[in-house]
């Protein structure tokens, strides 16, 4: 997940959802958000890396 966001930025959702069901992508996003490696603004499917996620 972190690699996809690093490579595709906020477009990672579109790339991953093209390969996996949306609920699988969301399930993969949530632990990274809880670990504070990803953050999002208004929409969970538009995440970006935090400093912790970059390291």
Steps between C-alpha positions, in 0.01 A plus 500: 500500500771747595688420181192564288438836668868592467496413130154625398416757767130565535447295185594180683135422568420491129796275424424258783123502448564400140668183627313425825146550632448839667431352842834315486681826423322676789587211731866543405488878548352503849790337690746740339281795599475364856880462511520862384696412188224639278265794544203619300288810488137478403509164324665185633580388145732800441782437747849641518810385683592647837859545614466167680378338176796636304757360742 
